Amino acid sequence: MAIALAKDVDVVAVPVLEASEVLTDTDLLEIIQNQGAEKQLAISRRSQVSEQISDALVETGEAKVVASLVRNEGAALSEKSLHKVLDDFGETESVHGPIVKRMQLPVAISERLVTLVSDSLREHLVSHHDLSSSAASDLILQSRERATLGLLDKQDDEPPTEILVRQLHENDRLTPGIILRAACVGDIDFLVTSLAIRVGVPTQNAYQLIFDKGPLGLQAIYQRADLPDNLYPAFRIAIDVATETDYDGEAFDQERHSRRIIERILTQYEDLRGDDIEYLLGRLTKLDVAEHTQELQ
């Protein structure tokens, strides 16, 4: 009887397809393949949707069906199907937006989404989903650079730095590597805010400790922030360069500042891991390309 009702006109079939627990995947597959979009849409809203059924719904190519499916946290989606969704509907916000907000995403999907979504969704990606350390660092630094230029939405009462750092911390993604890489490219605000939030002190107190003229202020807050002892010299170098250097207001002053920090860390600090070295060398290369391109223009 349930199968008969599920194949009836839409007004009869839709409630059955959404709620009936006696329909099997075989029954649902037949309906997906032989019935219209309204019934496919009803199946996409079921409280539990297997990967097999999700695959079939994605194969329909119906945008509203796919958008409904990816909004459904009860729908199991294979990595293969997610790639197909991005292939077919990557430019459609009603599809890629809900994907970003899903509880779990494969790393490869997260990294594809980086280039497709808005600034706010990028921040959600980096604070809620796994990304490679380099991709996460690049996302954060791009976001911070836009914030510096005043390009981020400032409707929130909290400054953009604190919002992003707090999200990262609450989701266990405020890693030592991300904090160090931000410091290495001169984003001292991100460094200070990160240590303040990890320790649980006001940002102004963190500034006073970090930039204390003596050697113990930074060391004290660093230890309380539970960061690795072997990375402390790199943080010390970044703070020292920041203290010694003023922006001159000339072209590429921020790039020159970043270059000084990165070059000093690479030459004076021997305990960096291979991926950290690779990342910092990559940043130097990007600085070279950016300066060269600007000079040509």
Number of C-alpha atoms within 10 A of each C-alpha: 5 15 17 9 16 24 18 15 11 18 12 12 19 21 16 24 27 19 15 14 12 11 14 10 13 11 13 19 19 12 18 21 13 12 15 12 17 17 26 28 22 20 28 28 21 20 13 17 20 14 15 15 21 22 20 17 23 22 15 15 14 15 17 15 22 23 23 19 28 27 20 20 18 15 20 18 22 16 15 10 19 21 15 16 23 18 10 15 18 19 12 15 14 17 23 22 19 17 25 23 17 15 9 14 21 13 14 14 19 22 20 13 20 20 11 17 19 13 17 11 18 22 21 16 24 26 23 22 22 19 22 13 16 18 16 23 21 18 19 24 19 13 20 21 14 13 16 13 8 11 11 15 11 11 8 8 7 10 12 20 19 17 14 22 23 19 17 19 15 13 12 11 19 21 14 15 19 22 23 22 26 22 25 29 22 25 21 18 15 23 25 24 24 27 27 24 19 20 16 12 13 12 17 12 12 24 19 13 20 24 17 12 11 10 12 13 16 22 18 12 21 24 14 13 17 12 17 11 10 11 17 16 16 24 20 18 19 26 21 13 19 21 11 7 13 11 12 11 8 7 10 15 13 17 18 18 19 23 20 19 23 25 15 15 23 17 8 11 15 12 14 14 10 8 12 18 16 13 17 20 15 13 19 19 11 13 18 13 12 13 15 11 10 10 8 6 6
